[in-house]
Amino acid sequence: MTAPFEFRPTHVAPGDGLQTWTGPDPSRPSVRLDPLLPLQLLSTSGNWARILCSNGWSAWVDGRLLVALPQHPPGTGEALGTGEDPRPLLAALERSLASYRRLLDDWAAGRIDLETFRDGTRNLRLGAVLDGASAWLLDLDQGRWYYCDGTRLQTYATVDKDGAA
């Protein structure tokens, strides 16, 4: 039997499960969701998130705890792209971070003024989240966030060249 709606998970519950509430109110707890249960995010209100389960049941959760699933980049119906080697992007991110660090050190030591610091950092952009073997890396030259499992890059989402997701 299929559900009367198309369920497309956008998130999963964290590995230790997830407490739910009947409304965005901590005094109204409900059941606890199973670990890694697929969920669809319906709306948010501050840190609260209203989710939908595949059986049609919805509840409120702490949205900060939801684990996002990779989605197709906006505007494409194609499968997510895969790169052969994450190291070139990591090297570019390291160079940007090293440049920022040098400029910050120079400003903190009084070798440059604030205007020079701001001018030197104006075109620097960096995005990286590391969590064990998993990494989310931002490449603004390509306009993409990538997910890396340590062996390959996979497009996670596209962004405007200005950095807006």
DSSP file with accessible surface (Angstrom, degrees, kcal/mol):
  #  RESIDUE AA STRUCTURE BP1 BP2  ACC     N-H-->O    O-->H-N    N-H-->O    O-->H-N    TCO  KAPPA ALPHA  PHI   PSI    X-CA   Y-CA   Z-CA
    1    1 A M              0   0  237      0, 0.0     2,-0.3     0, 0.0     0, 0.0   0.000 360.0 360.0 360.0 133.7    0.0    0.0    0.0
    2    2 A T        -     0   0  130      1,-0.1     4,-0.1     2,-0.0     0, 0.0  -0.701 360.0-103.0 -99.8 155.4    1.4    3.4   -0.9
    3    3 A A        -     0   0   43     -2,-0.3    -1,-0.1     2,-0.2     4,-0.1  -0.363  28.5-117.9 -71.1 154.6    0.9    6.6    1.1
    4    4 A P  S    S+     0   0  134      0, 0.0     2,-0.3     0, 0.0    -1,-0.1   0.401  97.7  45.6 -76.4   7.5   -1.6    9.1   -0.2
    5    5 A F  S    S-     0   0   69      2,-0.0     2,-0.8     0, 0.0    -2,-0.2  -0.934  94.6-100.6-141.8 162.0    1.2   11.7   -0.7
    6    6 A E        -     0   0  141     -2,-0.3     2,-0.6    -4,-0.1    -4,-0.0  -0.792  36.2-155.4 -89.3 113.0    4.7   11.6   -2.1
    7    7 A F        +     0   0   43     -2,-0.8    47,-0.1    47,-0.1    -4,-0.0  -0.799  16.1 176.5 -91.7 121.0    7.1   11.4    0.8
    8    8 A R        -     0   0  160     -2,-0.6    -2,-0.0    30,-0.0    31,-0.0  -0.915  24.0-138.7-125.1 102.6   10.5   12.7    0.0
    9    9 A P        +     0   0   44      0, 0.0    31,-0.3     0, 0.0     3,-0.1  -0.342  25.3 174.7 -64.3 138.9   12.8   12.6    3.0
   10   10 A T        +     0   0   37     29,-2.5    59,-2.6     1,-0.2     2,-0.3   0.518  68.8  13.2-112.0 -18.2   15.0   15.7    3.5
   11   11 A H  E     -AB  39  68A  33     28,-2.5    28,-3.2    57,-0.3     2,-0.3  -0.900  62.4-139.7-147.0 171.1   16.5   14.6    6.8
   12   12 A V  E     -AB  38  67A  20     55,-2.2    55,-2.4    -2,-0.3     3,-0.1  -0.937  33.6 -99.6-132.0 159.1   17.0   11.7    9.2
   13   13 A A        -     0   0    0     24,-1.6    23,-1.0    -2,-0.3     5,-0.1  -0.438  53.3 -94.0 -69.1 150.8   16.8   11.5   13.0
   14   14 A P    >   -     0   0   19      0, 0.0     3,-2.4     0, 0.0    22,-0.9  -0.152  42.7 -93.4 -63.4 166.8   20.3   11.5   14.6
   15   15 A G  T 3  S+     0   0   57      1,-0.3     3,-0.1    20,-0.2    -2,-0.1   0.661 125.5  48.7 -58.9 -20.0   22.0    8.2   15.5
   16   16 A D  T 3  S-     0   0  117      1,-0.4    -1,-0.3    18,-0.1     2,-0.1   0.219 117.5-107.3-105.1  16.7   20.6    8.2   19.0
   17   17 A G    <   -     0   0    3     -3,-2.4    -1,-0.4    17,-0.2     2,-0.3  -0.316  32.5 -98.1  86.6-175.2   17.0    8.9   18.0
   18   18 A L  E     -C   33   0A   3     15,-1.4    15,-3.8    -5,-0.1     2,-0.2  -0.957  18.1-129.8-153.9 126.2   15.0   12.2   18.4
   19   19 A Q  E     -C   32   0A  52     -2,-0.3    43,-0.5    13,-0.3     2,-0.3  -0.492  28.1-156.9 -71.1 142.4   12.5   13.4   21.0
   20   20 A T  E     -     0   0A   0     11,-1.4    10,-3.0    10,-0.2     2,-0.3  -0.820   6.5-157.7-117.8 164.0    9.3   14.8   19.5
   21   21 A W  E     -CD  29  60A  44     39,-2.5    39,-2.8     8,-0.3    10,-0.0  -0.959  26.4-126.1-135.9 153.8    6.7   17.3   20.9
   22   22 A T  S    S-     0   0   77      6,-2.2    39,-0.1    -2,-0.3    -1,-0.0   0.698  95.1  -0.9 -74.5 -18.3    3.1   17.8   19.9
   23   23 A G  S    S-     0   0    4      5,-0.4     2,-3.1     2,-0.3     5,-0.2  -0.940  98.2 -73.6-156.0 174.0    3.8   21.5   19.4
   24   24 A P  S    S+     0   0   60      0, 0.0    24,-0.1     0, 0.0    26,-0.0  -0.326  98.1 104.1 -74.9  63.7    6.7   23.9   19.6
   25   25 A D    >   -     0   0   57     -2,-3.1     3,-2.0     3,-0.1    -2,-0.3  -0.934  65.9-147.2-148.9 115.7    6.4   23.8   23.4
   26   26 A P  T 3  S+     0   0   93      0, 0.0    -1,-0.1     0, 0.0     0, 0.0   0.667  96.1  66.9 -65.1 -11.3    8.9   21.9   25.6
   27   27 A S  T 3  S+     0   0   89      1,-0.2    -6,-0.0    -6,-0.0     0, 0.0   0.479  92.6  64.0 -86.6   0.5    6.1   21.1   28.1
   28   28 A R  S <  S+     0   0  119     -3,-2.0    -6,-2.2    -5,-0.2    -5,-0.4  -0.494  71.5 175.7-122.2  62.6    4.3   18.9   25.6
   29   29 A P  E     +C   21   0A  84      0, 0.0    -8,-0.3     0, 0.0     2,-0.2  -0.281   2.3 178.7 -69.0 155.0    6.6   15.9   24.9
   30   30 A S  E     -     0   0A  41    -10,-3.0   -10,-0.2     1,-0.3    -9,-0.0  -0.335  41.3 -32.8-129.1-147.0    5.5   13.1   22.7
   31   31 A V  E     -     0   0A  84     -2,-0.2   -11,-1.4   -12,-0.1     2,-0.4  -0.250  56.5-115.1 -77.6 163.7    7.2    9.9   21.4
   32   32 A R  E     -C   19   0A 130    -13,-0.2   -13,-0.3    -3,-0.1     2,-0.2  -0.848  29.3-129.1 -98.6 133.1   10.9    9.4   20.6
   33   33 A L  E     -C   18   0A  14    -15,-3.8   -15,-1.4    -2,-0.4     3,-0.1  -0.528  26.7-103.9 -80.7 148.7   11.8    8.7   17.0
   34   34 A D    >   -     0   0  113    -17,-0.2     3,-1.6    -2,-0.2   -21,-0.2  -0.312  48.7 -84.5 -65.6 152.4   14.0    5.8   16.0
   35   35 A P  T 3  S+     0   0   72      0, 0.0   -20,-0.2     0, 0.0    -1,-0.1  -0.295 110.9   5.0 -58.2 138.5   17.6    6.5   15.1
   36   36 A L  T 3  S+     0   0  108    -23,-1.0   -21,-0.1   -22,-0.9    -2,-0.1   0.631  84.6 165.1  61.5  20.9   18.1    7.4   11.4
   37   37 A L    <   -     0   0   47     -3,-1.6   -24,-1.6   -23,-0.2    -1,-0.2  -0.476  43.4-112.8 -66.0 127.9   14.4    7.5   10.7
   38   38 A P  E     +A   12   0A  56      0, 0.0    16,-0.5     0, 0.0     2,-0.3  -0.429  44.2 179.9 -64.7 137.1   13.8    9.3    7.4
   39   39 A L  E     -AE  11  53A   0    -28,-3.2   -29,-2.5    14,-0.1   -28,-2.5  -0.950  26.0-139.1-137.6 154.2   12.0   12.6    7.9
   40   40 A Q  E     - E   0  52A  44     12,-2.4    12,-2.1    -2,-0.3     2,-0.5  -0.975  22.3-133.0-116.1 125.0   10.7   15.4    5.8
   41   41 A L  E     + E   0  51A  58     -2,-0.5    10,-0.2    10,-0.2     3,-0.1  -0.662  28.2 173.3 -77.1 123.2   11.1   19.0    7.1
   42   42 A L  E     -     0   0A  69      8,-3.2     2,-0.3    -2,-0.5     9,-0.2   0.819  58.5 -26.0 -97.7 -43.1    7.9   20.9    6.7
   43   43 A S  E     - E   0  50A  51      7,-1.3     7,-2.9     2,-0.0    -1,-0.4  -0.981  52.5-136.0-163.7 167.8    8.6   24.2    8.5
   44   44 A T  E     - E   0  49A  95     -2,-0.3     2,-0.3     5,-0.2     5,-0.2  -0.945   9.3-173.8-133.8 155.5   10.6   25.8   11.2
   45   45 A S  E >  S- E   0  48A  68      3,-2.5     3,-2.1    -2,-0.3     2,-0.2  -0.804  71.6 -54.6-147.0  97.8   10.0   28.3   14.0
   46   46 A G  T 3  S-     0   0   76     -2,-0.3    -1,-0.2     1,-0.3     0, 0.0  -0.478 123.5 -17.5  64.5-128.0   13.2   29.4   15.6
   47   47 A N  T 3  S+     0   0   90     -2,-0.2    16,-2.7    -3,-0.1    17,-0.6   0.541 120.4  99.0 -84.4  -7.3   15.0   26.1   16.7
   48   48 A W  E <   -EF  45  62A  55     -3,-2.1    -3,-2.5    14,-0.2     2,-0.4  -0.580  54.3-168.3 -80.5 144.4   11.8   24.2   16.4
   49   49 A A  E     -EF  44  61A   1     12,-2.5    12,-2.5    -5,-0.2     2,-0.6  -0.999  16.3-142.2-133.4 133.1   11.1   22.1   13.2
   50   50 A R  E     -EF  43  60A  91     -7,-2.9    -8,-3.2    -2,-0.4    -7,-1.3  -0.852  29.9-171.8 -92.9 124.5    7.9   20.5   12.1
   51   51 A I  E     -EF  41  59A   0      8,-2.8     8,-1.6    -2,-0.6     2,-0.4  -0.779  17.3-145.4-118.1 161.2    8.6   17.1   10.5
   52   52 A L  E     -EF  40  58A  23    -12,-2.1   -12,-2.4    -2,-0.3     6,-0.2  -0.989  11.6-148.3-126.1 133.9    6.7   14.5    8.7
   53   53 A C  E >   -E   39   0A   8      4,-3.0     3,-2.2    -2,-0.4   -14,-0.1  -0.593  33.1-104.3 -95.1 163.5    7.2   10.8    8.8
   54   54 A S  T 3  S+     0   0   66    -16,-0.5   -47,-0.1     1,-0.3    -1,-0.1   0.742 119.5  59.7 -62.5 -21.6    6.6    8.4    5.9
   55   55 A N  T 3  S-     0   0  125      2,-0.1    -1,-0.3   -52,-0.1     3,-0.1   0.380 122.5-102.8 -87.6   4.7    3.4    7.2    7.5
   56   56 A G  S <  S+     0   0   34     -3,-2.2     2,-0.2     1,-0.3    -2,-0.1   0.343  78.7 134.6  94.0  -6.9    1.9   10.7    7.5
   57   57 A W        -     0   0   93     -5,-0.1    -4,-3.0     1,-0.0     2,-0.3  -0.551  34.9-167.0 -77.3 137.3    2.5   11.4   11.2
   58   58 A S  E     + F   0  52A  41     -2,-0.2     2,-0.3    -6,-0.2    -6,-0.2  -0.903  13.9 158.3-124.9 157.5    3.9   14.8   12.0
   59   59 A A  E     - F   0  51A   4     -8,-1.6    -8,-2.8    -2,-0.3     2,-0.4  -0.934  38.9 -96.9-159.2 176.5    5.5   16.3   15.1
   60   60 A W  E     +DF  21  50A  41    -39,-2.8   -39,-2.5    -2,-0.3     2,-0.3  -0.866  41.0 171.9-107.6 143.0    7.8   19.1   16.3
   61   61 A V  E     - F   0  49A   0    -12,-2.5   -12,-2.5    -2,-0.4     2,-1.0  -0.885  47.9 -83.8-139.4 169.8   11.5   18.4   17.1
   62   62 A D  E >   - F   0  48A  31    -43,-0.5     3,-2.0    -2,-0.3     4,-0.3  -0.710  42.0-156.6 -76.0 104.1   14.6   20.4   17.9
   63   63 A G  G >  S+     0   0   24    -16,-2.7     3,-1.0    -2,-1.0    -1,-0.2   0.728  84.5  70.5 -60.7 -22.2   15.6   21.3   14.3
   64   64 A R  G 3  S+     0   0  162    -17,-0.6    -1,-0.3     1,-0.2   -16,-0.1   0.727  96.6  54.1 -67.2 -19.2   19.2   21.7   15.3
   65   65 A L  G <  S+     0   0   89     -3,-2.0    -1,-0.2     2,-0.1    -2,-0.2   0.563  81.0 111.5 -93.5  -9.2   19.5   17.9   15.7
   66   66 A L    <   -     0   0   23     -3,-1.0     2,-0.6    -4,-0.3   -53,-0.2  -0.386  62.9-138.0 -66.7 142.0   18.2   16.9   12.3
   67   67 A V  E     -B   12   0A  69    -55,-2.4   -55,-2.2    -2,-0.1     2,-0.1  -0.906  20.7-134.5-104.0 114.8   20.7   15.3   10.0
   68   68 A A  E     -B   11   0A  44     -2,-0.6   -57,-0.3   -57,-0.2   -58,-0.0  -0.404  10.9-139.2 -71.9 143.1   20.3   16.7    6.4
   69   69 A L        -     0   0   51    -59,-2.6    -1,-0.1    -2,-0.1     2,-0.0  -0.792  30.6 -99.0 -96.3 144.4   20.3   14.3    3.5
   70   70 A P        -     0   0   59      0, 0.0     2,-0.3     0, 0.0    87,-0.1  -0.374  45.2-165.4 -60.8 137.5   22.2   15.3    0.3
   71   71 A Q        -     0   0   90     85,-0.9   -61,-0.0     1,-0.0    -3,-0.0  -0.858  30.5 -86.7-120.7 160.7   19.7   16.6   -2.3
   72   72 A H        -     0   0  106     -2,-0.3    86,-0.1     1,-0.1     3,-0.1  -0.372  58.2 -96.1 -60.5 142.0   20.1   17.2   -6.0
   73   73 A P    >   -     0   0    5      0, 0.0     3,-1.5     0, 0.0     5,-0.1  -0.335  53.6 -89.5 -58.1 143.4   21.5   20.7   -6.7
   74   74 A P  T 3  S+     0   0   92      0, 0.0     3,-0.1     0, 0.0    85,-0.0  -0.234 111.0  22.5 -55.7 141.7   18.8   23.2   -7.4
   75   75 A G  T 3  S+     0   0   90      1,-0.2     2,-0.4    -3,-0.1    -3,-0.0   0.544 104.4  96.6  82.8   4.5   17.8   23.5  -11.0
   76   76 A T    <   -     0   0   53     -3,-1.5    -1,-0.2     2,-0.1    -4,-0.0  -0.963  48.6-169.6-127.4 148.0   19.0   20.1  -12.1
   77   77 A G        +     0   0   77     -2,-0.4     2,-0.1    -3,-0.1    -1,-0.1   0.231  62.3 108.6-108.0   8.6   17.4   16.8  -12.5
   78   78 A E  S    S-     0   0  143      1,-0.1     3,-0.1    -5,-0.1    -2,-0.1  -0.449  78.5 -94.6 -87.0 160.5   20.7   15.1  -12.9
   79   79 A A        -     0   0   83      1,-0.1    -1,-0.1    -2,-0.1     2,-0.1  -0.272  55.4 -84.0 -65.6 156.7   22.4   12.8  -10.5
   80   80 A L        -     0   0   33      1,-0.1    -1,-0.1   -10,-0.0     2,-0.1  -0.386  50.0-117.6 -63.3 138.8   24.9   14.3   -8.1
   81   81 A G        -     0   0   39     -3,-0.1    74,-2.0    -2,-0.1     2,-0.4  -0.391  22.6-150.1 -78.4 154.6   28.3   14.6   -9.6
   82   82 A T  E     -G  154   0B  73     72,-0.2     2,-0.3    -2,-0.1    72,-0.2  -0.991   2.2-151.9-127.1 133.8   31.4   12.9   -8.3
   83   83 A G  E     -G  153   0B  27     70,-2.5    70,-0.7    -2,-0.4     0, 0.0  -0.715  17.1-131.7 -98.6 156.3   34.9   14.0   -8.4
   84   84 A E  S    S+     0   0  174     -2,-0.3    -1,-0.1     1,-0.2     0, 0.0   0.867  86.5  20.2 -74.4 -38.0   37.9   11.7   -8.5
   85   85 A D        -     0   0   58      1,-0.1     4,-0.4    67,-0.1    -1,-0.2  -0.977  51.5-161.5-143.9 123.1   40.0   13.2   -5.8
   86   86 A P  S  > S+     0   0   10      0, 0.0     4,-2.1     0, 0.0     3,-0.3   0.647  76.2  87.5 -77.3 -12.8   39.2   15.6   -2.9
   87   87 A R  H  > S+     0   0  169      1,-0.2     4,-2.6     2,-0.2     5,-0.2   0.860  80.6  55.3 -63.7 -38.3   42.8   16.8   -2.4
   88   88 A P  H  > S+     0   0   85      0, 0.0     4,-2.0     0, 0.0    -1,-0.2   0.937 111.7  45.1 -60.6 -41.2   42.9   19.7   -4.9
   89   89 A L  H  > S+     0   0   14     -4,-0.4     4,-2.5    -3,-0.3     5,-0.2   0.924 112.1  51.8 -66.9 -41.2   39.9   21.3   -3.3
   90   90 A L  H  X S+     0   0   59     -4,-2.1     4,-2.6     1,-0.2    -1,-0.2   0.911 108.5  51.9 -60.5 -39.6   41.4   20.7    0.2
   91   91 A A  H  X S+     0   0   32     -4,-2.6     4,-2.3     2,-0.2    -1,-0.2   0.917 109.5  49.0 -63.6 -42.3   44.7   22.3   -1.0
   92   92 A A  H  X S+     0   0   32     -4,-2.0     4,-2.2     2,-0.2    -2,-0.2   0.916 111.7  49.2 -63.8 -40.7   42.8   25.4   -2.3
   93   93 A L  H  X S+     0   0   15     -4,-2.5     4,-2.6     1,-0.2    -2,-0.2   0.911 109.7  52.0 -64.9 -40.2   40.9   25.7    1.0
   94   94 A E  H  X S+     0   0  129     -4,-2.6     4,-2.8    -5,-0.2    -2,-0.2   0.902 108.4  51.2 -62.3 -40.8   44.2   25.4    3.0
   95   95 A R  H  X S+     0   0  155     -4,-2.3     4,-2.4     2,-0.2    -2,-0.2   0.925 111.1  47.8 -63.6 -42.5   45.7   28.2    0.9
   96   96 A S  H  X S+     0   0   32     -4,-2.2     4,-2.3     2,-0.2    -2,-0.2   0.930 113.7  46.9 -63.4 -44.2   42.7   30.5    1.6
   97   97 A L  H  X S+     0   0   96     -4,-2.6     4,-2.7     1,-0.2    -2,-0.2   0.918 111.6  51.1 -65.1 -39.9   42.8   29.7    5.3
   98   98 A A  H  X S+     0   0   40     -4,-2.8     4,-2.6     2,-0.2    -1,-0.2   0.904 109.8  50.5 -64.4 -39.3   46.6   30.2    5.4
   99   99 A S  H  X S+     0   0   36     -4,-2.4     4,-2.4     2,-0.2    -1,-0.2   0.930 111.7  47.3 -63.7 -44.4   46.2   33.6    3.7
  100  100 A Y  H  X S+     0   0  104     -4,-2.3     4,-2.8     1,-0.2    -2,-0.2   0.933 111.9  50.5 -61.7 -44.4   43.5   34.7    6.2
  101  101 A R  H  X S+     0   0  153     -4,-2.7     4,-2.9     2,-0.2     5,-0.2   0.918 110.3  49.5 -61.6 -44.0   45.7   33.5    9.1
  102  102 A R  H  X S+     0   0  138     -4,-2.6     4,-2.6     2,-0.2    -1,-0.2   0.937 113.3  46.4 -60.8 -46.0   48.7   35.5    7.8
  103  103 A L  H  X S+     0   0   34     -4,-2.4     4,-2.5     2,-0.2    -2,-0.2   0.913 113.1  49.1 -64.3 -41.0   46.7   38.6    7.4
  104  104 A L  H  X S+     0   0   59     -4,-2.8     4,-3.0     2,-0.2     5,-0.2   0.924 111.8  49.0 -64.6 -43.1   45.1   38.2   10.8
  105  105 A D  H  X S+     0   0   65     -4,-2.9     4,-2.1    -5,-0.2     6,-0.2   0.915 111.6  49.7 -60.9 -43.8   48.5   37.7   12.5
  106  106 A D  H  <>S+     0   0   48     -4,-2.6     5,-2.3    -5,-0.2     6,-1.1   0.912 113.4  45.7 -63.3 -40.9   49.9   40.8   10.7
  107  107 A W  H ><5S+     0   0  105     -4,-2.5     3,-1.3     4,-0.2    -2,-0.2   0.941 112.8  49.6 -68.0 -44.0   46.9   42.9   11.9
  108  108 A A  H 3<5S+     0   0   81     -4,-3.0    -1,-0.2     1,-0.3    -2,-0.2   0.852 111.9  49.2 -64.0 -32.2   47.1   41.5   15.4
  109  109 A A  T 3<5S-     0   0   59     -4,-2.1    -1,-0.3    -5,-0.2    -2,-0.2   0.480 115.9-114.9 -86.1  -2.8   50.8   42.3   15.6
  110  110 A G  T < 5S+     0   0   62     -3,-1.3    -3,-0.2    -4,-0.4    -2,-0.1   0.594  82.1 122.6  82.4  10.7   50.3   45.8   14.2
  111  111 A R  S   <S+     0   0  161     -5,-2.3     2,-0.3    -6,-0.2    -4,-0.2   0.736  80.4  23.1 -78.3 -21.2   52.2   45.2   11.0
  112  112 A I  S    S-     0   0   37     -6,-1.1    -2,-0.2    -9,-0.1     2,-0.1  -0.949  83.0-119.6-136.5 159.2   49.1   46.2    8.9
  113  113 A D     >  -     0   0   88     -2,-0.3     4,-2.3     1,-0.1     5,-0.2  -0.425  35.5 -98.3 -93.5 174.8   46.1   48.4    9.7
  114  114 A L  H  > S+     0   0   60      1,-0.2     4,-2.9     2,-0.2     5,-0.2   0.883 122.0  54.7 -62.1 -38.4   42.5   47.3    9.7
  115  115 A E  H  > S+     0   0  133      1,-0.2     4,-2.7     2,-0.2    -1,-0.2   0.924 109.2  47.3 -63.8 -40.6   41.9   48.7    6.2
  116  116 A T  H  > S+     0   0   64      2,-0.2     4,-2.6     1,-0.2    -1,-0.2   0.910 111.5  51.8 -66.3 -40.0   44.8   46.6    4.8
  117  117 A F  H  X S+     0   0   20     -4,-2.3     4,-1.6     2,-0.2    -2,-0.2   0.949 112.1  45.9 -59.4 -48.4   43.4   43.6    6.6
  118  118 A R  H  X S+     0   0  147     -4,-2.9     4,-0.9     1,-0.2    -2,-0.2   0.901 112.8  49.8 -63.7 -41.4   40.0   44.1    5.1
  119  119 A D  H >< S+     0   0   77     -4,-2.7     3,-0.5     1,-0.2     4,-0.4   0.915 111.3  49.8 -62.3 -41.4   41.4   44.7    1.6
  120  120 A G  H 3< S+     0   0   37     -4,-2.6    -1,-0.2     1,-0.2    -2,-0.2   0.775 116.4  40.8 -70.0 -25.9   43.5   41.6    1.8
  121  121 A T  H >< S+     0   0   26     -4,-1.6     3,-1.7    -5,-0.2    -1,-0.2   0.500  84.2 102.3 -99.2  -3.5   40.6   39.4    2.9
  122  122 A R  T << S+     0   0  148     -4,-0.9    -1,-0.1    -3,-0.5    -2,-0.1   0.846  91.5  31.8 -52.6 -42.5   38.0   40.9    0.6
  123  123 A N  T 3  S+     0   0  150     -4,-0.4     2,-0.4    -3,-0.2    -1,-0.3   0.359  91.9 112.9-101.2   7.6   38.0   38.0   -1.9
  124  124 A L    <   +     0   0   49     -3,-1.7     2,-0.4   -28,-0.0    -3,-0.0  -0.680  38.3 170.3 -82.3 130.0   38.8   35.2    0.5
  125  125 A R        +     0   0  119     -2,-0.4     2,-0.3    13,-0.1    15,-0.2  -0.998   2.0 170.4-139.2 138.0   36.0   32.7    0.9
  126  126 A L        +     0   0   74     -2,-0.4     2,-0.3   -30,-0.1    13,-0.1  -0.997  10.0 177.4-149.5 137.7   36.2   29.4    2.7
  127  127 A G  E     +H  138   0B   9     11,-0.5    11,-3.1    -2,-0.3     2,-0.3  -0.927  17.4 147.1-144.5 120.3   33.7   26.8    3.8
  128  128 A A  E     -H  137   0B  54     -2,-0.3     2,-0.4     9,-0.2     9,-0.2  -0.952  18.8-176.8-154.5 132.1   34.6   23.5    5.5
  129  129 A V  E     -H  136   0B  79      7,-2.2     7,-2.4    -2,-0.3     2,-0.5  -0.993  12.7-167.4-127.6 121.0   32.9   21.4    8.1
  130  130 A L  E     +H  135   0B 128     -2,-0.4     2,-0.3     5,-0.2     5,-0.2  -0.942  14.1 169.4-111.8 132.8   34.8   18.3    9.2
  131  131 A D  E >   -H  134   0B 114      3,-3.1     3,-2.0    -2,-0.5     2,-0.2  -0.788  65.8 -65.2-141.5  90.6   33.2   15.6   11.3
  132  132 A G  T 3  S-     0   0   78     -2,-0.3    -1,-0.2     1,-0.3     0, 0.0  -0.446 119.0 -12.3  63.6-128.2   35.4   12.5   11.5
  133  133 A A  T 3  S+     0   0   80     -2,-0.2     2,-0.3    -3,-0.1    -1,-0.3   0.614 122.9  89.4 -79.9 -10.0   35.8   11.0    8.1
  134  134 A S  E <   +H  131   0B  31     -3,-2.0    -3,-3.1    15,-0.1     2,-0.3  -0.674  53.7 178.6 -92.3 142.2   33.0   13.2    6.7
  135  135 A A  E     -HI 130 148B   9     13,-2.1    13,-3.1    -2,-0.3     2,-0.5  -0.999  21.7-157.8-143.0 140.8   33.6   16.6    5.2
  136  136 A W  E     -HI 129 147B  64     -7,-2.4    -7,-2.2    -2,-0.3     2,-0.4  -0.990  24.6-172.3-114.8 120.5   31.5   19.3    3.6
  137  137 A L  E     -HI 128 146B   1      9,-2.6     9,-3.3    -2,-0.5     2,-0.5  -0.952  16.0-142.1-123.7 134.2   33.7   21.6    1.5
  138  138 A L  E     -HI 127 145B  21    -11,-3.1     2,-0.5    -2,-0.4   -11,-0.5  -0.809  14.6-177.7 -98.8 127.0   32.7   24.9   -0.3
  139  139 A D  E  >> + I   0 144B  30      5,-2.9     5,-2.2    -2,-0.5     4,-0.8  -0.899   2.8 179.7-121.3  97.0   34.2   25.6   -3.7
  140  140 A L  T  45S+     0   0   26     -2,-0.5    -1,-0.1     1,-0.2    23,-0.1   0.761  79.0  65.8 -73.0 -22.2   32.9   29.0   -4.8
  141  141 A D  T  45S+     0   0  132      1,-0.2    -1,-0.2     3,-0.1    20,-0.1   0.889 115.0  31.2 -62.9 -36.6   34.9   28.8   -8.1
  142  142 A Q  T  45S-     0   0  113     -3,-0.4    -1,-0.2     2,-0.2    -2,-0.2   0.511 109.2-125.3 -94.7 -10.6   32.6   25.9   -9.0
  143  143 A G  T  <5 +     0   0    6     -4,-0.8    16,-2.3     1,-0.2     2,-0.3   0.888  68.8 117.6  68.5  40.2   29.6   27.3   -7.1
  144  144 A R  E   < -IJ 139 158B  73     -5,-2.2    -5,-2.9    14,-0.3     2,-0.5  -0.995  60.6-142.6-143.6 144.6   29.1   24.1   -5.1
  145  145 A W  E     -IJ 138 157B  63     12,-3.2    11,-3.3    -2,-0.3    12,-1.5  -0.881  32.7-157.4 -92.0 135.0   29.2   22.6   -1.6
  146  146 A Y  E     -IJ 137 155B  30     -9,-3.3    -9,-2.6    -2,-0.5     2,-0.4  -0.892  11.7-144.1-114.4 148.8   30.7   19.1   -1.8
  147  147 A Y  E     -IJ 136 154B  55      7,-3.4     7,-2.2    -2,-0.4     2,-0.4  -0.920  19.0-167.7-105.5 136.2   30.4   16.1    0.5
  148  148 A C  E     -IJ 135 153B   7    -13,-3.1   -13,-2.1    -2,-0.4     5,-0.2  -0.991  20.5-172.1-128.0 127.5   33.5   14.0    0.9
  149  149 A D        -     0   0   59      3,-1.1     4,-0.1    -2,-0.4   -15,-0.1   0.251  66.4 -90.3 -96.8  10.4   33.7   10.6    2.6
  150  150 A G  S    S+     0   0   55      2,-0.3     3,-0.1   -15,-0.1   -16,-0.1   0.195 122.0  58.0 101.0 -14.2   37.5   10.6    2.5
  151  151 A T  S    S+     0   0   95      1,-0.4     2,-0.3   -66,-0.1    -3,-0.0   0.673 111.8   2.1-117.7 -29.0   37.6    8.9   -0.9
  152  152 A R        -     0   0   97    -67,-0.1    -3,-1.1   -66,-0.1    -1,-0.4  -0.991  64.4-112.4-156.4 159.9   35.7   11.2   -3.3
  153  153 A L  E     -GJ  83 148B  13    -70,-0.7   -70,-2.5    -2,-0.3     2,-0.4  -0.758  27.5-173.0 -94.1 143.1   33.8   14.4   -3.7
  154  154 A Q  E     -GJ  82 147B  50     -7,-2.2    -7,-3.4    -2,-0.3   -72,-0.2  -0.997  32.8-108.6-136.2 130.0   30.1   14.4   -4.3
  155  155 A T  E     + J   0 146B   6    -74,-2.0    -9,-0.3    -2,-0.4     3,-0.1  -0.374  36.1 176.2 -58.7 129.2   28.1   17.6   -5.1
  156  156 A Y  E     -     0   0B  49    -11,-3.3   -85,-0.9     1,-0.4     2,-0.3   0.780  62.5 -21.8-102.1 -43.8   25.9   18.3   -2.0
  157  157 A A  E     - J   0 145B  29    -12,-1.5   -12,-3.2   -87,-0.1    -1,-0.4  -0.977  60.0-118.4-162.2 156.4   24.3   21.6   -3.1
  158  158 A T  E     - J   0 144B  35     -2,-0.3     2,-0.3   -14,-0.2   -14,-0.3  -0.711  28.0-168.0 -99.2 154.9   24.9   24.5   -5.5
  159  159 A V        -     0   0   14    -16,-2.3     6,-0.2    -2,-0.3     2,-0.1  -0.939  29.7 -97.3-135.0 159.2   25.4   28.1   -4.4
  160  160 A D    >   -     0   0  105      4,-2.5     3,-2.6    -2,-0.3   -17,-0.1  -0.450  40.9-112.3 -67.7 152.8   25.5   31.5   -6.0
  161  161 A K  T 3  S+     0   0  130      1,-0.3    -1,-0.1     2,-0.1   -18,-0.1   0.756 118.5  65.9 -61.1 -19.9   29.0   32.6   -6.7
  162  162 A D  T 3  S-     0   0  129      2,-0.1    -1,-0.3   -19,-0.1   -22,-0.0   0.539 122.8-104.8 -77.8  -8.0   28.3   35.3   -4.0
  163  163 A G  S <  S+     0   0   34     -3,-2.6     2,-0.3     1,-0.3    -2,-0.1   0.411  73.8 139.4 103.2  -1.7   28.1   32.5   -1.4
  164  164 A A              0   0   51      1,-0.1    -4,-2.5    -5,-0.0    -1,-0.3  -0.619 360.0 360.0 -79.2 131.9   24.4   32.4   -0.9
  165  165 A A              0   0  113     -2,-0.3    -6,-0.2    -6,-0.2    -1,-0.1  -0.341 360.0 360.0 -77.3 360.0   23.1   28.8   -0.6
